[in-house]
Amino acid sequence: MKICLFSAKKYDREYFDLINQTYEFELDYFAITLTPKTASLAKGADAVCAFVNDEINAQTLTILSELGIKILLMRCAGFNNVDLACAKRLGIHVARVPAYSPEAVAEHAIALLMTLNRRIHKAYLRTRDANFSLEGLTGFNMHGRTVGVIGTGKIGLATARIFRGFGCQVIGFDPYPNAEFEKLGGRYVAFDELLSLSKVISLHCPLTADSTYLIDRRAFSLMQPKTVLINTSRGKLVDSVAAIDALKQGLLGGLALDVYENEQNLFFEDLSDEVIQDDVFRRLSACHNVIFTGHQAFLTHEALTAIAQVTLDNAKALGAGDTTVNEIIQNNPDHH
């Protein structure tokens, strides 16, 4: 079985090659993203493996189908960049990795929060220059704070567990309540109530038509002054232009982003010698109380191992004509 991996980085090759020793598939790696222009590179393959910023629209899927490819392997949990209706119409099986390592993303969300809150990034740069002034580095105690978790699936639950360890009061919003969230001391509230009660809000929900720009101008207007918002889920959950205004008005005290709504032209590449053309991103990244990481929340040894393992398991099952619990069924996506 031949599998073409698009958007493949050095770490993808390392972990897929390691896990593939068991399967002995033929793996072909392409650093470029999967788009209608690059889909023809998969000629001769039995399956295509794609990632979060690949452009898997009807045009791309049609080209893959014409090449005889009937298996699309998403090596991530999200699938909002896949035209599922078209895939179903063309008879293309789409499988994903629903839960590679919830703790990897949860721990990164907390790392972003604590870096922003305690100004670790600023202190690091200062002390490198032998500047040991503490001016402007004041944070706040997490203990006793009310924290809102939006989306209480596996990742949201793992994040809530850490917040409880800090001694936080944890409230949650999710159309599909999780009994485990309440067992660890979380309390479900209405969406507007969560926005108004929380000092810190962490997003852990999938991107759907309903959740696009979930955090918009209205949502920001309901927040306490100086609320801290963390997003390690999908960029389009947050209206970036509205976020800039909320920062200027003081409604947002801090913004920590591992994802960005227009990241497909930025993240996963070294653009250090180029002028960033995205003015919204430049305005956000210029704010002293905004920190970005480049969609790296998943990037741990454990997560990369699980991603490769589950993806190749999916390939084996679908290649043999079997079913897999990780196959995405049109009109019935797993909420988490």
C-alpha positions as CSV (number, residue, x, y, z in Angstrom):
1,M,0.0,0.0,0.0
2,K,1.4,3.4,-1.0
3,I,0.5,6.5,1.1
4,C,1.4,10.1,0.2
5,L,1.8,12.4,3.1
6,F,1.4,16.1,2.4
7,S,2.6,19.0,4.6
8,A,5.2,16.5,6.0
9,K,7.8,17.9,8.3
10,K,10.9,16.3,9.7
11,Y,9.1,15.1,12.8
12,D,6.4,13.5,10.7
13,R,9.0,11.5,8.8
14,E,10.7,10.5,12.0
15,Y,7.7,9.1,13.8
16,F,5.9,7.7,10.7
17,D,9.0,5.9,9.6
18,L,9.4,4.5,13.1
19,I,5.9,3.2,13.4
20,N,5.8,2.0,9.8
21,Q,8.4,-0.6,10.6
22,T,5.5,-2.7,11.8
23,Y,3.3,-2.1,8.7
24,E,5.8,-1.8,5.9
25,F,3.7,0.6,3.8
26,E,5.4,2.6,1.1
27,L,5.4,6.2,2.4
28,D,6.0,9.1,0.1
29,Y,6.5,12.5,1.8
30,F,5.8,15.9,0.4
31,A,6.6,19.1,2.3
32,I,4.1,21.1,0.3
33,T,0.4,21.4,1.3
34,L,-2.3,19.4,-0.4
35,T,-4.3,21.7,-2.7
36,P,-6.0,21.3,-6.1
37,K,-2.6,22.3,-7.7
38,T,-0.6,19.7,-5.8
39,A,-3.1,16.8,-5.6
40,S,-1.7,15.2,-8.8
41,L,1.5,14.4,-7.0
42,A,-0.4,11.6,-5.3
43,K,-0.6,9.7,-8.7
44,G,0.0,6.0,-8.1
45,A,-0.8,6.2,-4.4
46,D,-3.6,4.2,-2.7
47,A,-4.1,6.7,0.1
48,V,-3.4,10.3,0.9
49,C,-2.5,11.6,4.4
50,A,-3.2,15.2,5.2
51,F,-3.0,17.7,8.0
52,V,-4.9,20.7,9.5
53,N,-4.1,23.4,6.9
54,D,-4.3,21.3,3.7
55,E,-7.0,22.4,1.3
56,I,-9.2,19.4,0.8
57,N,-12.1,21.0,-1.1
58,A,-14.3,19.4,-3.8
59,Q,-11.7,20.2,-6.4
60,T,-8.9,18.5,-4.5
61,L,-11.1,15.5,-3.8
62,T,-12.2,15.2,-7.4
63,I,-8.6,15.0,-8.6
64,L,-7.8,12.4,-5.9
65,S,-10.8,10.4,-7.0
66,E,-9.8,10.6,-10.6
67,L,-6.4,9.2,-9.6
68,G,-8.2,6.2,-8.1
69,I,-7.5,7.2,-4.5
70,K,-10.4,6.3,-2.2
71,I,-8.8,6.7,1.3
72,L,-8.0,10.1,2.9
73,L,-6.2,9.9,6.2
74,M,-6.3,13.0,8.5
75,R,-3.4,12.8,11.0
76,C,-5.3,15.2,13.3
77,A,-8.6,15.4,15.2
78,G,-10.1,18.3,13.2
79,F,-11.6,17.8,9.8
80,N,-13.2,21.2,9.1
81,N,-10.9,21.6,6.1
82,V,-12.5,18.5,4.4
83,D,-15.5,18.7,2.1
84,L,-17.2,15.7,3.7
85,A,-20.3,15.8,1.4
86,C,-18.1,15.7,-1.7
87,A,-15.9,12.9,-0.2
88,K,-19.1,10.8,0.5
89,R,-20.4,11.5,-3.0
90,L,-17.1,10.3,-4.5
91,G,-16.9,7.3,-2.3
92,I,-13.7,8.4,-0.5
93,H,-13.2,7.1,3.0
94,V,-12.1,9.7,5.5
95,A,-10.5,8.7,8.8
96,R,-8.9,10.8,11.5
97,V,-7.0,10.6,14.8
98,P,-9.7,11.7,17.3
99,A,-7.6,11.7,20.5
100,Y,-3.8,11.5,20.0
101,S,-2.9,13.0,23.4
102,P,-5.5,15.2,25.1
103,E,-2.9,16.0,27.8
104,A,-0.4,17.3,25.2
105,V,-2.8,20.1,24.2
106,A,-4.1,20.7,27.7
107,E,-0.7,21.1,29.1
108,H,0.3,23.5,26.3
109,A,-2.8,25.6,27.0
110,I,-1.8,25.9,30.7
111,A,1.8,26.7,29.6
112,L,0.6,29.5,27.4
113,L,-1.6,30.9,30.2
114,M,1.1,30.8,32.9
115,T,3.7,32.3,30.5
116,L,1.3,35.2,29.8
117,N,0.1,35.6,33.3
118,R,3.5,35.6,35.0
119,R,5.2,37.4,32.1
120,I,7.8,34.6,31.7
121,H,8.5,35.5,28.1
122,K,9.3,39.1,29.1
123,A,11.4,38.0,32.1
124,Y,13.4,35.6,30.0
125,L,14.3,38.3,27.5
126,R,15.2,40.8,30.3
127,T,17.4,38.5,32.3
128,R,19.3,37.5,29.1
129,D,20.3,41.2,29.0
130,A,21.1,41.2,32.7
131,N,18.0,43.3,33.4
132,F,16.5,42.0,36.7
133,S,13.8,44.7,37.1
134,L,10.5,43.4,38.2
135,E,8.5,46.4,36.9
136,G,5.6,45.3,34.6
137,L,5.9,41.6,35.5
138,T,3.0,41.4,38.0
139,G,0.6,38.5,37.5
140,F,-2.3,37.0,39.5
141,N,-2.8,33.9,41.5
142,M,-4.7,31.1,39.8
143,H,-5.7,29.6,43.1
144,G,-9.3,30.5,43.9
145,R,-10.0,32.0,40.4
146,T,-13.0,31.1,38.3
147,V,-12.0,29.5,35.0
148,G,-14.3,28.8,32.1
149,V,-13.7,25.8,29.9
150,I,-15.7,25.9,26.6
151,G,-15.8,22.4,25.2
152,T,-15.5,19.5,27.7
153,G,-14.5,16.6,25.5
154,K,-11.2,14.8,26.1
155,I,-8.9,17.9,25.8
156,G,-11.3,20.2,27.7
157,L,-11.6,17.6,30.5
158,A,-7.8,17.2,30.7
159,T,-7.5,21.0,30.9
160,A,-10.2,21.3,33.6
161,R,-8.3,18.6,35.6
162,I,-5.2,20.8,35.7
163,F,-7.2,23.9,36.7
164,R,-8.7,22.0,39.5
165,G,-5.2,21.1,40.6
166,F,-4.4,24.8,40.8
167,G,-7.4,25.2,43.1
168,C,-9.5,27.0,40.6
169,Q,-13.3,27.1,40.5
170,V,-14.0,25.5,37.1
171,I,-17.2,26.2,35.1
172,G,-18.0,24.7,31.7
173,F,-20.1,25.1,28.6
174,D,-20.8,22.3,26.2
175,P,-24.0,21.3,24.2
176,Y,-23.0,17.7,25.1
177,P,-22.3,17.6,28.9
178,N,-19.7,15.2,30.1
179,A,-20.4,13.5,33.4
180,E,-16.6,13.3,34.0
181,F,-16.4,17.1,34.0
182,E,-18.9,17.2,36.9
183,K,-17.2,14.4,38.7
184,L,-13.9,16.4,39.0
185,G,-15.8,19.4,40.4
186,G,-16.7,21.3,37.3
187,R,-20.1,23.0,37.0
188,Y,-22.0,23.6,33.7
189,V,-23.4,27.0,33.1
190,A,-25.0,28.9,30.2
191,F,-22.6,30.3,27.6
192,D,-23.2,34.0,28.5
193,E,-22.8,33.2,32.2
194,L,-19.4,31.5,31.6
195,L,-18.2,34.6,29.8
196,S,-19.3,37.0,32.5
197,L,-18.0,34.9,35.5
198,S,-14.6,33.7,34.3
199,K,-11.2,35.4,34.9
200,V,-9.7,32.9,32.4
201,I,-11.4,31.3,29.4
202,S,-10.0,28.3,27.5
203,L,-11.4,27.1,24.2
204,H,-11.5,23.3,23.5
205,C,-14.2,22.8,20.9
206,P,-14.3,21.8,17.3
207,L,-14.9,24.3,14.5
208,T,-18.3,23.9,13.0
209,A,-20.8,26.3,11.4
210,D,-22.3,27.0,14.8
211,S,-18.9,27.6,16.5
212,T,-17.4,29.8,13.9
213,Y,-16.6,33.2,15.6
214,L,-18.0,31.8,18.8
215,I,-15.9,34.5,20.5
216,D,-17.0,37.7,18.7
217,R,-17.7,41.3,19.6
218,R,-20.8,40.3,21.6
219,A,-18.9,37.7,23.5
220,F,-16.1,40.0,24.4
221,S,-18.6,42.6,25.6
222,L,-19.9,40.2,28.2
223,M,-16.5,39.4,29.7
224,Q,-15.0,40.9,32.9
225,P,-12.4,43.6,32.3
226,K,-8.9,42.0,31.9
227,T,-10.2,38.5,31.1
228,V,-7.5,36.1,29.7
229,L,-8.5,34.1,26.7
230,I,-6.6,30.9,25.5
231,N,-7.2,29.2,22.2
232,T,-5.5,25.9,21.4
233,S,-8.4,24.5,19.3
234,R,-9.2,26.2,15.9
235,G,-8.4,29.7,14.8
236,K,-11.8,30.7,13.5
237,L,-13.4,30.2,16.9
238,V,-12.2,33.7,17.7
239,D,-12.9,36.9,15.6
240,S,-9.4,38.3,15.5
241,V,-10.5,41.9,14.6
242,A,-12.9,41.9,17.5
243,A,-10.1,40.6,19.7
244,I,-7.9,43.6,18.8
245,D,-10.7,46.0,19.8
246,A,-11.3,44.0,23.0
247,L,-7.6,44.4,23.8
248,K,-7.6,48.1,23.1
249,Q,-10.7,48.5,25.3
250,G,-9.2,46.6,28.2
251,L,-11.9,43.8,28.1
252,L,-9.1,41.4,27.3
253,G,-6.2,41.4,29.7
254,G,-4.4,38.8,27.8
255,L,-4.7,36.6,24.7
256,A,-2.7,33.3,24.2
257,L,-3.1,31.7,20.8
258,D,-1.7,28.5,19.4
259,V,-4.0,28.8,16.4
260,Y,-5.1,31.7,14.2
261,E,-7.9,32.1,11.8
262,N,-5.6,32.7,8.8
263,E,-2.8,30.5,9.9
264,Q,-2.7,28.5,6.7
265,N,-0.4,31.1,5.1
266,L,1.8,31.5,8.2
267,F,2.2,28.5,10.5
268,F,4.5,25.5,10.1
269,E,6.9,27.6,7.9
270,D,10.0,29.7,8.6
271,L,9.1,33.2,7.5
272,S,11.8,35.0,9.6
273,D,13.3,36.6,6.5
274,E,10.0,37.8,5.1
275,V,7.6,40.7,5.8
276,I,4.3,39.3,7.2
277,Q,1.5,40.5,4.9
278,D,-1.3,39.7,7.3
279,D,-2.0,43.1,9.0
280,V,-4.4,41.6,11.6
281,F,-1.8,39.1,12.7
282,R,0.8,41.8,12.9
283,R,-1.4,44.0,15.0
284,L,-2.2,41.1,17.3
285,S,1.4,40.0,17.7
286,A,2.5,43.6,18.4
287,C,0.4,43.7,21.5
288,H,2.4,43.3,24.7
289,N,-0.3,41.1,26.3
290,V,-0.6,38.7,23.3
291,I,1.5,35.6,22.8
292,F,1.5,33.2,19.9
293,T,2.8,29.7,19.3
294,G,2.6,28.2,15.8
295,H,0.1,25.4,16.3
296,Q,2.5,23.3,18.4
297,A,0.2,22.2,21.2
298,F,0.1,18.7,19.8
299,L,3.9,18.5,19.5
300,T,5.0,15.9,22.1
301,H,6.7,12.6,21.7
302,E,3.6,10.8,23.0
303,A,1.3,12.6,20.7
304,L,3.4,12.2,17.5
305,T,3.7,8.5,18.3
306,A,0.0,8.1,18.7
307,I,-0.8,10.1,15.6
308,A,1.5,7.9,13.4
309,Q,0.1,4.7,15.1
310,V,-3.6,5.5,14.7
311,T,-3.1,6.9,11.2
312,L,-1.4,3.7,10.0
313,D,-3.9,1.6,11.8
314,N,-6.7,3.5,9.9
315,A,-4.8,2.9,6.6
316,K,-4.5,-0.8,7.3
317,A,-8.2,-1.2,8.2
318,L,-9.5,0.8,5.3
319,G,-7.0,-0.7,2.8
320,A,-8.3,-4.1,3.8
321,G,-11.9,-3.0,3.2
322,D,-12.6,-3.1,6.9
323,T,-14.2,-0.3,9.0
324,T,-12.6,1.7,11.7
325,V,-14.2,3.7,14.6
326,N,-12.1,6.6,13.4
327,E,-13.9,6.9,10.1
328,I,-15.9,10.1,9.8
329,I,-19.5,9.4,9.0
330,Q,-21.2,12.3,7.2
331,N,-24.0,14.0,9.2
332,N,-22.9,12.3,12.4
333,P,-19.4,13.7,13.4
334,D,-18.1,12.8,16.8
335,H,-18.5,16.0,18.8
336,H,-15.2,15.5,20.5
